[in-house]
Structures are given as structure tokens and as C-alpha cells.
Amino acid sequence: ITGHGSRSGELVRLNLSGEDVDSRADFLRKSSSIVAAVTSLSLVPTDPALARGRATLEQAYDRYYSRITDGGNFYKTELKAMIAKEDWAGIKLALQEPPKKSKADRAKIDGGIQERAAQAGKFSDARVLVALDLLAAQFSDNSISPKTKKMKADVDEIRSAIQEMSSICKQALGEEKAGGGMFGMGQKAKSKKELANRMKELYLIGGNAWNRYAFVANEGIPKTLAQLPYL
């Protein structure tokens, strides 16, 4: 299933395998069984949301599904519990990004990727939100589809909420002033109660955006793919 219809998508794959187009056409004319098989592919709905093709979309789900669902499960259980307890240090750790590549990393066989990845928080941008972005991109082909745009807009809203959550943790821990950074921008410092209330608001904002993302992602996907769960 591609932007040009499922039959065209199949022919493109066959062309890329190195077969001669003319000889293949002759073979198809002579083989009624293969003609029937190819014809049956045209019965599959050519939903533009699946522009990348069934095979590519399934590969993307295989690659990103566990990262996304693990992140969602963490968000609705552990992160929720930490917010309820006002565990600022725990939330900060859950949202932290992996360190940037260092000179020491360059000397390692894998460039230090595994070690840095292990330091990424369970709901960090690098671990979860990037996976959401990459999956959303799979629903576009030569141009960005409306489905991808909706999904990416939801990711942006989650990302904005998470970034503010991280800032709130640093403010609560005395590592950052209101307005951002160590010295802030002259804004009045918020009380722990105000920070806690804002954190709960952001949790709901991020959760609602996540559910919208899942709804759009699940709409029209092949039945062979597991749907993204809601929070």
C-alpha cells in the first residue's frame, strides 16, 4: 500500500529486485495464478496514511512499538506516582537526556552509544519522543501527509510539556530560577504547591496529547499491526 496504490507499490519492489521488466510482464501474462495474485492486491484499500507501504510500516512498528509502549506504561504508572508524591529528583531523572558524545566515547567501538543510551531517562526525549516522531514520519511518502502532521503536532505538545516538567523539577530542587537557567529572568519564584499544581496540569496535557497521537496512529492501520494503547 503506497501513495501510488498497492499494485504500484508491489511492482516497484519487484523492479528493485533486479528483474527485467519486459520479461516479467511476459511471465505475468503467461501465468494466470500470478496474475490473479497481483490483481487481488488492488483490492487492498489504498489509504494514503499508509503511503510508505505495508512492509515498511510493519518494520517501523517492530522497531519503535516497544519503546513507545514502554514509555506510555511508564508515564501512566511510575511517572504519575512520582508526580503525586512530588518526587522532584525522581521525575528529573526520568526525564533526563543522555550526555553528549565525548572524546572518550569516540575511542570506543560503538562510539559510547550504549553507555549514553543507558543514562537516558525512561521518559526522555531520546528514548520515547524521538520514537514517536520516527513512527509518525512513516505515514508520509514524497510529501508530509495530514496524518503525519497531526501526529507530530501531538509529539510537539508532549515535548513542550516534558520540557516544562523538567524545568519545574530543577526549580523545586533549587537548581534553576523561574524563567529558566541558574539566574532566571527576574520572575517571582513559585511555591512548591504552585509547582506541584502546574506539574499535574502538564501531566494531563501530555497525556491527552499522547492519546490523540495513538488515536490518529491507529486509524486505518493494517489489522496485522498491534494498535498503540491509550494512557
Solvent accessible surface area in square Angstrom, and as a share of the most:
residue,aa,sasa,rsa
1,I,12,0.06
2,T,21,0.12
3,G,47,0.46
4,H,128,0.57
5,G,14,0.13
6,S,8,0.05
7,R,101,0.37
8,S,43,0.27
9,G,4,0.03
10,E,42,0.19
11,L,57,0.28
12,V,78,0.45
13,R,103,0.38
14,L,46,0.23
15,N,66,0.34
16,L,145,0.72
17,S,77,0.50
18,G,66,0.64
19,E,84,0.38
20,D,84,0.44
21,V,80,0.46
22,D,107,0.55
23,S,62,0.40
24,R,24,0.09
25,A,35,0.27
26,D,57,0.29
27,F,113,0.47
28,L,31,0.16
29,R,172,0.63
30,K,170,0.72
31,S,23,0.15
32,S,93,0.60
33,S,80,0.52
34,I,56,0.29
35,V,64,0.37
36,A,61,0.47
37,A,57,0.45
38,V,24,0.14
39,T,66,0.38
40,S,55,0.35
41,L,60,0.30
42,S,52,0.34
43,L,150,0.75
44,V,39,0.22
45,P,101,0.63
46,T,73,0.42
47,D,43,0.22
48,P,98,0.62
49,A,13,0.10
50,L,6,0.03
51,A,8,0.06
52,R,103,0.38
53,G,2,0.02
54,R,78,0.28
55,A,47,0.37
56,T,53,0.31
57,L,1,0.01
58,E,51,0.23
59,Q,119,0.53
60,A,6,0.05
61,Y,6,0.02
62,D,120,0.62
63,R,168,0.61
64,Y,17,0.06
65,Y,59,0.22
66,S,63,0.41
67,R,77,0.28
68,I,1,0.01
69,T,17,0.10
70,D,90,0.47
71,G,1,0.01
72,G,3,0.03
73,N,71,0.36
74,F,13,0.06
75,Y,2,0.01
76,K,77,0.33
77,T,74,0.43
78,E,87,0.39
79,L,0,0.00
80,K,115,0.49
81,A,48,0.37
82,M,28,0.13
83,I,10,0.05
84,A,73,0.57
85,K,146,0.62
86,E,72,0.32
87,D,52,0.27
88,W,23,0.08
89,A,61,0.47
90,G,16,0.16
91,I,0,0.00
92,K,60,0.25
93,L,110,0.55
94,A,8,0.06
95,L,8,0.04
96,Q,67,0.30
97,E,85,0.38
98,P,37,0.23
99,P,61,0.38
100,K,188,0.80
101,K,100,0.42
102,S,50,0.32
103,K,175,0.74
104,A,66,0.51
105,D,11,0.06
106,R,154,0.56
107,A,93,0.72
108,K,74,0.32
109,I,188,0.96
110,D,58,0.30
111,G,10,0.10
112,G,1,0.01
113,I,104,0.53
114,Q,138,0.61
115,E,95,0.42
116,R,40,0.15
117,A,50,0.39
118,A,85,0.66
119,Q,88,0.39
120,A,10,0.08
121,G,6,0.06
122,K,115,0.49
123,F,0,0.00
124,S,0,0.00
125,D,31,0.16
126,A,37,0.29
127,R,85,0.31
128,V,0,0.00
129,L,0,0.00
130,V,56,0.32
131,A,0,0.00
132,L,1,0.00
133,D,28,0.15
134,L,73,0.36
135,L,0,0.00
136,A,0,0.00
137,A,30,0.23
138,Q,32,0.14
139,F,0,0.00
140,S,8,0.05
141,D,55,0.29
142,N,132,0.68
143,S,86,0.55
144,I,105,0.53
145,S,17,0.11
146,P,99,0.62
147,K,19,0.08
148,T,2,0.01
149,K,122,0.52
150,K,121,0.51
151,M,0,0.00
152,K,66,0.28
153,A,58,0.45
154,D,12,0.06
155,V,0,0.00
156,D,82,0.42
157,E,68,0.30
158,I,1,0.00
159,R,48,0.18
160,S,67,0.43
161,A,3,0.03
162,I,9,0.05
163,Q,112,0.50
164,E,60,0.27
165,M,0,0.00
166,S,26,0.17
167,S,29,0.19
168,I,4,0.02
169,C,0,0.00
170,K,69,0.29
171,Q,39,0.17
172,A,11,0.08
173,L,72,0.36
174,G,61,0.58
175,E,70,0.31
176,E,26,0.12
177,K,117,0.50
178,A,6,0.05
179,G,39,0.38
180,G,30,0.28
181,G,42,0.40
182,M,123,0.55
183,F,188,0.78
184,G,17,0.16
185,M,152,0.68
186,G,81,0.78
187,Q,114,0.51
188,K,182,0.77
189,A,74,0.58
190,K,102,0.43
191,S,58,0.37
192,K,107,0.45
193,K,152,0.65
194,E,91,0.41
195,L,6,0.03
196,A,6,0.05
197,N,71,0.36
198,R,73,0.27
199,M,1,0.01
200,K,97,0.41
201,E,88,0.39
202,L,4,0.02
203,Y,32,0.12
204,L,115,0.57
205,I,62,0.31
206,G,1,0.01
207,G,10,0.10
208,N,84,0.43
209,A,0,0.00
210,W,9,0.03
211,N,44,0.23
212,R,107,0.39
213,Y,1,0.01
214,A,1,0.00
215,F,120,0.50
216,V,20,0.11
217,A,0,0.00
218,N,10,0.05
219,E,103,0.46
220,G,46,0.45
221,I,18,0.09
222,P,11,0.07
223,K,209,0.89
224,T,103,0.60
225,L,20,0.10
226,A,59,0.46
227,Q,107,0.47
228,L,5,0.02
229,P,61,0.39
230,Y,101,0.38
231,L,58,0.29
